[in-house]
Amino acid sequence: MNRTRLDFQKQTLEYFIDVRNINTETAFLQKMDDVFQFPSYFWMSLNSLDDCMMSLEWIEEPHIIIHVVHLDELKQNSFKLYKIVQDCFQTYKNYWQGKTSEKQVEIHL
């Protein structure tokens, strides 16, 4: 269910990230890279993920909506991995809520 939708009229890019079948940190990082198509400077690490997700500079659209779906299933399958994923997205949500820039980023958990 990973998909991306673009609304040309609103210049909005919407991402849906299905985390239910992720079973390792590496699989999470790979899923994020697949969905967001990170720039070449992305390394498969949480620090690099943080850098990319708090920049989103390669995305031209000024409005970005991110839906993280099936977090509850991830929580049931691997609480440790759930905490990592949830903490990452909560950090990004807090970051973008407090940021004033050309980009408007919404994250729905």
C-alpha positions in Angstrom: 0.0 0.0 0.0 2.9 2.4 -0.4 1.7 5.0 -2.8 2.2 8.6 -3.7 -0.4 11.0 -5.0 0.2 14.3 -6.6 -2.4 17.1 -6.7 -1.2 19.6 -9.3 -3.8 22.3 -8.4 -2.7 22.4 -4.8 0.9 21.6 -5.5 0.6 18.8 -2.9 2.4 15.6 -2.7 0.9 12.9 -0.5 2.7 9.8 0.7 1.2 6.6 2.2 3.8 4.5 4.0 2.6 1.0 5.0 4.8 -0.3 7.9 3.0 -3.5 8.8 5.4 -5.9 7.1 8.6 -4.2 8.2 10.7 -6.5 10.4 14.1 -4.8 10.7 15.5 -1.4 11.0 17.3 -1.9 7.6 13.9 -2.8 6.0 12.4 0.4 7.4 15.3 2.5 6.0 14.9 0.7 2.6 11.1 1.3 2.6 11.7 5.0 3.3 14.3 5.3 0.5 11.9 3.5 -1.9 9.0 5.8 -1.0 10.8 9.1 -0.8 13.5 8.4 -3.4 16.1 10.1 -1.2 19.1 11.9 -2.8 22.4 10.1 -3.4 23.8 11.4 -0.1 21.4 9.2 1.8 23.1 6.5 3.8 21.2 3.6 5.2 21.2 4.9 8.8 18.7 6.6 11.1 20.9 9.8 11.3 20.9 10.1 7.5 17.1 9.4 7.5 16.7 12.3 10.0 18.7 14.6 7.8 16.7 13.8 4.8 13.3 13.9 6.5 14.1 17.3 8.1 15.1 18.8 4.8 12.9 17.3 2.0 14.9 19.6 -0.3 14.7 17.3 -3.3 10.8 17.5 -3.3 9.6 20.5 -5.3 6.0 20.6 -4.1 5.5 23.1 -1.2 2.8 21.0 0.5 3.7 17.4 1.6 1.3 15.0 3.4 2.7 11.8 5.0 0.4 9.0 6.2 2.0 6.3 8.2 -0.4 3.3 8.1 -0.6 0.1 10.1 1.5 1.2 13.0 -0.6 -0.9 15.3 0.3 -4.0 13.4 3.9 -3.1 13.6 3.5 -2.6 17.3 2.1 -6.1 17.7 4.8 -7.7 15.6 7.9 -5.9 16.9 7.5 -3.4 19.7 11.2 -2.4 19.6 10.9 -1.6 15.9 7.6 0.1 16.4 9.3 2.5 18.9 12.0 3.4 16.4 9.5 4.1 13.6 7.1 5.9 15.8 9.9 8.0 17.4 11.2 8.9 14.0 7.9 10.1 12.7 7.0 11.9 15.9 10.3 13.8 15.7 9.6 14.8 12.1 6.1 15.8 13.0 7.3 18.0 15.8 10.0 19.5 13.7 7.8 20.5 10.8 5.0 21.8 13.1 7.4 24.3 14.6 9.1 25.2 11.3 8.3 28.3 9.2 9.4 27.7 5.7 8.2 27.4 2.1 7.3 23.8 2.8 4.3 22.7 4.7 4.6 19.2 5.9 1.8 17.2 7.6 2.5 13.8 9.2 -0.4 11.6 10.2 0.4 8.6 12.5 
